[in-house]
Amino acid sequence: MNILSKKGWKALICTALVLPAFGLAGASHTFAAEDTYKIVSFGDSLTTGYEPQKTAAEYYGFVPRLEEQSRFHGRTEVDNYGISGLNSAGLERYVEALRANANTTADDIQPGLRDPNAAVFAAGVTAARTDVAEADVITITIGGNDLLPLLTSGKLPTAAELTPQVAALLQAYAVNLDQVLSDLREINPNARIVIADQYQPIPAVAAKELYATLNQASAAYATTLNTVVAAQNAAGGHVESVSVAPLFIGREMQLTHIARQDIHPNQVGYETLAKAFAEQIWQEYRTLGKTVPATTVAVVVAGKELNTAFKPILKNGTTFVVLRDITDGLGAELKWNNKTSTASIDFDGRSVGIPVGQKTITVNGQKTAIQIPAFTEKVNGQSKTYVPLAVLADGLGFEVQYTPRLRTVFVNR
């Protein structure tokens, strides 16, 4: 149910132009060890990670970067329901289908959508609704396609033409966004919903005298968003806005593909979006302390980058780590039996025995076959036991997630 009627929104938007931004900066979400932190993303091509001249398999937008950031904090699952070309009315119709738990069609969501994901998502409403119900955080990017027709109709409008057109669009945007948020909150009243405002991609050199007006339109979007957020939170929501528009002002050429006549972010731009979202959600944006050599991988254990002289070893596609480094990082108890060359690890009521050179381990007293055995190797004059990381994780119930782009293995309880 809408918080305000359409007439009420018109009055509120007029007031919104003079209201300060409202958000929940600094709010935090904590979750226990062994929980999986679930992020569900909705929106347009910014959420899909679109870039010109790239296939969907090559997209590396802000959502996968958020997944990487979340892995620094614990177990993570991310579901991306972005649809390129989606506008706020289309998102409203899609989320309404989720609320009603009724499959729909791409054309019913929004006529003319060319993204094949639209049909897939429209026919899989129950799965998406379940993801929303289980989400810790829901991210949204929407609104750019509402404004886009004004900027792609052949020539840029004048300032006198643009201002009233934007005002009319914002009235519809506010109503649509309000309904989206209400529906999502009905499915999951406890999720944090984090929404980005709209950056302006046209640089001053191209926009000329219209540049200031375009940035004012972007600011009006942000003000409208913050007004919707305030109203939702006054009704008990957990909704936050992310201010990305100021990050693009004066950096349009650096952060987008506008030189190719494409408004989408480039890789630097998507990194900028990811950083803004991450700092809103976790109050930080993590990076690795050192460049990862091609011969090894970085290992992050319970949020801490493994800093050791005994680097992980890659053999036949398997990551081997020094056992002591991992057990110390997770607080597990490690004992070594010289007679049997067996490492014994106790952690959270589980006990694992890993003999060197053998293709069986014991888990809580039960023998389990493994494909690749542990081995010992001298490194810097010291004899160290290397174990397959996946074997150790399976035995002790850890989670291991590998992120190829970072060349990093995340180990979480």
Stockholm file with secondary structure:
# STOCKHOLM 1.0

chainA/1-413         MNILSKKGWKALICTALVLPAFGLAGASHTFAAEDTYKIVSFGDSLTTGYEPQKTAAEYYGFVPRLEEQSRFHGRTEVDNYGISGLNSAGLERYVEALRANANTTADDIQPGLRDPNAAVFAAGVTAARTDVAEADVITITIGGNDLLPLLTSGKLPTAAELTPQVAALLQAYAVNLDQVLSDLREINPNARIVIADQYQPIPAVAAKELYATLNQASAAYATTLNTVVAAQNAAGGHVESVSVAPLFIGREMQLTHIARQDIHPNQVGYETLAKAFAEQIWQEYRTLGKTVPATTVAVVVAGKELNTAFKPILKNGTTFVVLRDITDGLGAELKWNNKTSTASIDFDGRSVGIPVGQKTITVNGQKTAIQIPAFTEKVNGQSKTYVPLAVLADGLGFEVQYTPRLRTVFVNR
#=GR chainA/1-413 SS CCSSCHHHHHHHHHHHTTSCCCCCTTCCCCCCTTCEEEEEEEESHHHHTCCTTCCGGGCCCHHHHHHHHHHTTSEEEEEEEECTTCCHHHHHHHHHHHHHTCCCCHHHHCTTCCCTHHHHHHTCHHHHHHHHHHCSEEEEECCHHHHHHHHSSSSCCCHHHHHHHHHHHHHHHHHHHHHHHHHHHHHCTTCEEEEECCCCCCCHHHHGGGHHHHHHHHHHHHHHHHHHHHHHHHTTCCEEEECCHHHHTTCHHHHBCGGGTCCSBCHHHHHHHHHHHHHHHHSCCCCCSSCCCTTSCEEEETTEECCCSSCCEEETTEEEEEHHHHHHHHTCEEEEETTTTEEEEEETTEEEEEEBTCSEEEETTEEEECSSCBEEEEETTEEEEEEEHHHHHHHHTCEEEEEGGGTEEEEEC
#=GC SS_cons         CCSSCHHHHHHHHHHHTTSCCCCCTTCCCCCCTTCEEEEEEEESHHHHTCCTTCCGGGCCCHHHHHHHHHHTTSEEEEEEEECTTCCHHHHHHHHHHHHHTCCCCHHHHCTTCCCTHHHHHHTCHHHHHHHHHHCSEEEEECCHHHHHHHHSSSSCCCHHHHHHHHHHHHHHHHHHHHHHHHHHHHHCTTCEEEEECCCCCCCHHHHGGGHHHHHHHHHHHHHHHHHHHHHHHHTTCCEEEECCHHHHTTCHHHHBCGGGTCCSBCHHHHHHHHHHHHHHHHSCCCCCSSCCCTTSCEEEETTEECCCSSCCEEETTEEEEEHHHHHHHHTCEEEEETTTTEEEEEETTEEEEEEBTCSEEEETTEEEECSSCBEEEEETTEEEEEEEHHHHHHHHTCEEEEEGGGTEEEEEC
//
